[in-house]
Amino acid sequence: MHDDLNRLLEIAHRHCPGGLVETALDGVRLNRVTAPTAPVPGVYDPMFCVILQGAKLVTIGDRTVRYDPSTYFVASVELPAAGCVIEASLDQPYVGLSITIDRPLLASVIADLPERPVGRDAGFFVSGVTRELLGSVRRLIELLDAPQDIAVLAPMIRREILYRLVQSDDSGTIQQIARADSRLSRIHRAIHQIRAHYEQPLSIDGLADLAGMSRASFHRHFKAATAMSPLQYQKAMRLQEARRLLIVEANAQTTAHRVGYESASQFSREYARMFGLPPARDAERLRGAPPAPQFVEI
């Protein structure tokens, strides 16, 4: 695996001189950081992440996970999170890459495999990188040096990567992402509903019905998948959207009402707790900075 990592680092340094880069490969991002960072709040889309050098902590709800070149991270549903690089320097920068999980492609891979037992409803997890998985990732990233081959070869290698992920996942969690009848997929339907209507009052009974579960079962499985309650998830979504709106909306009170808060003071307290500054001061700082991504940096 050492040779694969070195090769991946070589390519990453060439195509990502610094910061977060959207590559020529659709849904593949590279990130290069030369110093440890403070926690950056955002939202993880369903993705597979590998660190080529350095280490990172990600906090989701009441759980914090660490990953580095010996492990990989998977987010199987959309998750509010805060990520921080903990190992990086000028001589040995943090380098990470992420690949968006294509659900239809994953479903086609799983259709050709025997169903595996499901041990958990995790919406995210960290697992050990295998030589086969890292080799598949290397072959995909090497296409950045051969853009004429991307259209033909990238879909095949992406399929191979998903196959390797399924094979290396002892819990069967990744299979749940694509199976419409799995508990995780049913929780995903509820997550989609919360995100689409985050500003409206939350109906736990309605979400439980949508997921085809009892109220108690829904609450338990939602917490298992996201490490937070449905109400905590909605609050995180409201605050993320409020931050986006505040960049163009000067009035914090108006923004608070637009994202569903009846109390401006409660909004201000919860906003400062998540982002470290009151809404108006944070918005002023953001307007003077480069546009912030709406997802957690890999």
Secondary structure as the mmCIF struct_conf table of DSSP 4:
data_model
#
loop_
_struct_conf.conf_type_id
_struct_conf.id
_struct_conf.beg_label_comp_id
_struct_conf.beg_label_asym_id
_struct_conf.beg_label_seq_id
_struct_conf.end_label_comp_id
_struct_conf.end_label_asym_id
_struct_conf.end_label_seq_id
HELX_RH_AL_P HELX_RH_AL_P1 HIS A 2 HIS A 15
BEND BEND1 PRO A 17 GLY A 18
STRN STRN1 GLY A 19 GLU A 22
BEND BEND2 ALA A 24 LEU A 25
TURN_TY1_P TURN_TY1_P1 ASP A 26 GLY A 27
STRN STRN2 VAL A 28 VAL A 33
BEND BEND3 THR A 34 ALA A 35
STRN STRN3 VAL A 40 TYR A 44
HELX_LH_PP_P HELX_LH_PP_P1 ASP A 45 ASP A 45
BEND BEND4 PRO A 46 PRO A 46
STRN STRN4 MET A 47 GLN A 53
BEND BEND5 GLY A 54 GLY A 54
STRN STRN5 ALA A 55 ILE A 60
TURN_TY1_P TURN_TY1_P2 GLY A 61 ASP A 62
STRN STRN6 ARG A 63 TYR A 67
TURN_TY1_P TURN_TY1_P3 PRO A 69 SER A 70
STRN STRN7 THR A 71 ALA A 75
BEND BEND6 VAL A 77 VAL A 77
STRN STRN8 LEU A 79 GLU A 87
BEND BEND7 LEU A 90 GLN A 92
STRN STRN9 TYR A 94 THR A 100
HELX_RH_AL_P HELX_RH_AL_P2 ARG A 103 ALA A 111
TURN_TY1_P TURN_TY1_P4 ASP A 112 ASP A 112
BEND BEND8 LEU A 113 LEU A 113
BEND BEND9 GLY A 123 GLY A 123
STRN STRN10 PHE A 124 GLY A 128
HELX_LH_PP_P HELX_LH_PP_P2 VAL A 129 THR A 130
HELX_RH_AL_P HELX_RH_AL_P3 ARG A 131 ILE A 141
HELX_RH_3T_P HELX_RH_3T_P1 GLU A 142 ASP A 145
HELX_RH_3T_P HELX_RH_3T_P2 PRO A 147 ASP A 149
HELX_RH_AL_P HELX_RH_AL_P4 ILE A 150 SER A 168
TURN_TY1_P TURN_TY1_P5 ASP A 170 SER A 171
HELX_RH_AL_P HELX_RH_AL_P5 THR A 173 ALA A 178
TURN_TY1_P TURN_TY1_P6 ALA A 180 ASP A 181
BEND BEND10 SER A 182 SER A 182
HELX_RH_AL_P HELX_RH_AL_P6 ARG A 183 ALA A 196
TURN_TY1_P TURN_TY1_P7 HIS A 197 GLU A 199
BEND BEND11 GLN A 200 GLN A 200
HELX_LH_PP_P HELX_LH_PP_P3 PRO A 201 LEU A 202
HELX_RH_AL_P HELX_RH_AL_P7 ILE A 204 ALA A 211
TURN_TY1_P TURN_TY1_P8 GLY A 212 GLY A 212
BEND BEND12 MET A 213 MET A 213
HELX_RH_AL_P HELX_RH_AL_P8 ARG A 215 THR A 226
BEND BEND13 ALA A 227 MET A 228
HELX_RH_AL_P HELX_RH_AL_P9 PRO A 230 LEU A 246
TURN_TY1_P TURN_TY1_P9 ILE A 247 VAL A 248
HELX_RH_AL_P HELX_RH_AL_P10 ALA A 252 ARG A 258
TURN_TY1_P TURN_TY1_P10 VAL A 259 GLY A 260
BEND BEND14 GLU A 262 GLU A 262
HELX_RH_AL_P HELX_RH_AL_P11 ALA A 264 PHE A 275
BEND BEND15 GLY A 276 LEU A 277
HELX_RH_AL_P HELX_RH_AL_P12 PRO A 279 ARG A 287
TURN_TY1_P TURN_TY1_P11 GLY A 288 GLY A 288
BEND BEND16 ALA A 289 ALA A 289
HELX_LH_PP_P HELX_LH_PP_P4 PRO A 290 PRO A 293
BEND BEND17 GLN A 294 PHE A 295
#
